[in-house]
Amino acid sequence: MDFRKITLTEEEMPRQWYNILADIKMNPPLGPDGQPVSPDALSPVFPMNIIEQEVSTERWIDIPEEVLSVYSIWRPAPLVRARGLEKALDTPARIYFKNESLSPPGSHKPNTSVPQAYYNKAFGIERMTTETGAGQWGCALAFACAQFGIECKVFMVRVSFDQKPYRKSMMEVWGGKCVASPSLETRAGRAILEKDPDTPGSLGIAISEAIEAAVGDTSGKTRYSLGSVLNHVMLHQTIIGLEAKKQLEKVEEYPDVIIGCAGGGSNFAGLAFPFVYDKIHGRQIEIYPVEPAACPTLTKAPFVYDHGDTARYTPLLPMHSLGHAFVPPPVHAGGLRYHGMSPTVSQLVDEGLLSPKAVTQNEAMAAGILLARTEGIIPAPETSHALAQVVIEAKKAKEEGKEKVILFNWSGHGLLDLGSYDKYFAGELVDFELSDEAIAEAEAVYADFPKPQHLKSR
Ligand SMILES: *Cc1c(COP(=O)(O)O)cnc(C)c1O
């Protein structure tokens, strides 16, 4: 019998996260004075226990018991052999994926929303604010806040708020509050609406609003939460790759190629970082973060210092960036429309340890439909960007006659993204290619900022 699912028991679930900061060199985040930011400067924004994790260089960090307990609602997540896809493509490659669509909100994001809500609660915080693109992160934080009895306020990028109304409904079921961004509730939001009342919004703008709403609460009981990009988020997501490693060991496999879609970089990093550790120590692996051609952060934008948000509330982060004022075209993979990228992922790209790829949304949707028909799960449009690259790699293995092992992350399901599928079937999805002039114009915003150094970790 060709079984497909490789499982772990609860006892085999990893008890520690892997912190890549123990193994790579990083440029520090910089404050408004151009000097490295002190952890204290971040304390109005995040609780101190999370700031400590953000800057920690300990290689292994214990997962709290309370977090493991909530994880066990859906974890350990299965590793699946994609036999249906292998057969459809007649490829000699053996293809495996982590199924992160099984969490209650339907994506990998609760791997970090749960510990973030836990640490905020432990620090005495009563209310959390955040932004959301497609709505996945807002749902993940609302779910986690419900688990720990915290209030949750979400600023949702306008275009997704209109495209995906049921995401707001889900947040409300879990007790969260959700408004479209830009909103009239913040200075940052009002300033944007004054200039451009019809703006589709952007993650950069929504982040500004959520930070302002947290810092502006004079009771001191509100903090902000970010669903991707930052070091502690990448840390929490490594549960994906650590589980995958154990599962592959059970079937005596090791990946030649690792693929994940990249918006802020967290689901990709979660799967890849435990294997990047091996690559730093000499192992041969091809590792591909995949992004939309319409928002080509890693493939087209340089490694610079830039703000994480449009109103420039965040420190300067060393990352690939299209510019903090960039408003990406309204593609359907809302979770991949971010101007920047995780500093750790950016650092690894700058060093040549990762090889980024870009695909169009029509290529992504076509691959998503093939995978839905062969593997059963209807993928989120974000996930489909990884799937397009998986199909390319599987076909390449066939041409070369190579028995490669391909590992990828199924970051979420698309059951609340069916409108995107309708548009695809109707032939209405437009592929946006940004001109080099448009990119250069967007990038002008950081021309005068300091430049990061090109560091080498191995
Ligand atoms: C948010 C999201 C992404 C993109 O975010 P990353 O931080 O890059 O992982 C990808 N897939 C799904 C399903 C998402 O919800």
The ligand as an SDF file (V2000), in Angstrom:
LIG
                    3D

 15 15  0  0  0  0  0  0  0  0999 V2000
    0.4870   35.0130    5.4800 C   0  0  0  0  0  0  0  0  0  0  0  0
    0.6180   33.8760    4.5860 C   0  0  0  0  0  0  0  0  0  0  0  0
    1.7630   33.6830    3.8070 C   0  0  0  0  0  0  0  0  0  0  0  0
    2.8850   34.6830    3.7220 C   0  0  0  0  0  0  0  0  0  0  0  0
    3.5170   35.0420    4.9060 O   0  0  0  0  0  0  0  0  0  0  0  0
    4.9670   34.5320    5.2870 P   0  0  0  0  0  0  0  0  0  0  0  0
    5.3100   35.2720    6.5150 O   0  0  0  0  0  0  0  0  0  0  0  0
    5.8710   34.8450    4.1460 O   0  0  0  0  0  0  0  0  0  0  0  0
    4.8450   33.0760    5.5210 O   0  0  0  0  0  0  0  0  0  0  0  0
    1.8540   32.5360    3.0410 C   0  0  0  0  0  0  0  0  0  0  0  0
    0.8620   31.6250    3.0080 N   0  0  0  0  0  0  0  0  0  0  0  0
   -0.2520   31.7760    3.7460 C   0  0  0  0  0  0  0  0  0  0  0  0
   -1.3200   30.7300    3.6650 C   0  0  0  0  0  0  0  0  0  0  0  0
   -0.4150   32.8940    4.5550 C   0  0  0  0  0  0  0  0  0  0  0  0
   -1.5240   33.0330    5.2760 O   0  0  0  0  0  0  0  0  0  0  0  0
  1  2  1  0
  2  3  1  0
  2 14  2  0
  3  4  1  0
  3 10  2  0
  4  5  1  0
  5  6  1  0
  6  7  2  0
  6  8  1  0
  6  9  1  0
 10 11  1  0
 11 12  2  0
 12 13  1  0
 12 14  1  0
 14 15  1  0
M  END
$$$$
